């Protein structure tokens, strides 16, 4: 009887996985993602005026540190120690290091300090867990977008300021949650992909509503806003699925941000109606 080849062991998860960041690596082979800080709309305005633009859609990648957290799926406030929350948070950290396909249910349960039976009590399998992660991700993105586009808080900004902040935000949220976004895209699940579409459509509608409320006469067309958002998310998805070196040149995160922002400005300037 032929001998069975030993299965290669996966590299151990670093002890402080949440503290590891990946500031510039955009290739799909990257094993870790950057933690993205959630910020308030007021900070967004102040920083965009100063030239440093954080993200409208930024949501935390690390494990929760607040005493209580909102479980977006159940729409109830749950402690971060609730099994449902622990499993989801552990899964995101693990998939950022070894990939969703490679990680097992037992490894996720162990990372959450729970028996595997508890995992199966909450999720039928990894596919169900991924759907729950996708729903939570989309709910977080929509919620933060709503907070950052409240009426009146962009009174001292220009329409292009709002668009540029939103474009940088799209890059932040996709690159900051690269492992999860990659897993959802790779799954090909129509319902999960539709969740991404809902986020994009919602963000476009909210931003164009903010722009419509402005007194500025130089307002970009709604379809032009939608196009630059599509451009940003397409580049972000390409970066995490294939890599920026597709063209023979590699672009780090900061370079990608700068060039996409410049492309956005150039496109909107070119689309201005003749005076």
Secondary structure, DSSP 8 states (H G I E B T S, - for coil): --------------TTGGG---SS--STT-----------HHHHHHHHHHT----TT----S---SSEEEETTTTEEEETTSHHHHHHHHHHHHHHHH-TTT--HHHHHHHTTS-HHHHHHH-SSHHHHHHHHHHHHHHHHHHHHHHHT-TTTTTTS-HHHHHHHHHHHHHHHHHHTHHHHHHHHHHT-HHHHHHHHHHHHHHHHHHHHHHHHS--S----HHHHHHHHHHHHHHHHHHHHT-GGGGS----HHHHHHHHHHHHHHHHHHTS---
